[in-house]
């Protein structure tokens, strides 16, 4: 049975740049997790949406590829100490973290505080589908503008 997740990128003081796909390349392949939030229960085939911190919006839909959390060997030594765990995934859809990215309000997210300061949050299939559909729609609008 597949699980559904929200992965949050960025920090409480650093939002993903609009061009996160080019600037934060590692997030096009993997999610980094802090030492106190080693991801558990996330399995290959699970689906996730990526939310940008500081209200950047929902910016990607991914499918988990890792069998289990792995030791993070990317980034700087400081990055590896801050985020010692990673999960690999395949990006299904990604958009810029700009005005096209669906907000919490756009996807009718019920409890915004639930996402604050969390690296990952499990959600239900209906919520995942609503957010993923909004990301795909935003991608289409971005192409047309």
Secondary structure, DSSP 4 states (H G I P E B T S, - for coil): ---EEEEEES-SS-PPPTTHHHHTGGGGTEEEE-GGG---S--TT-EEEEEETTTTEEEEEEEE--SS-EE---S-HHHHHH--EEEEEEEEEE--SSTTSBPTTTTT-S-GGGTTT-SEEEE-HHHHHHHHHHHHHHHHHHHH-
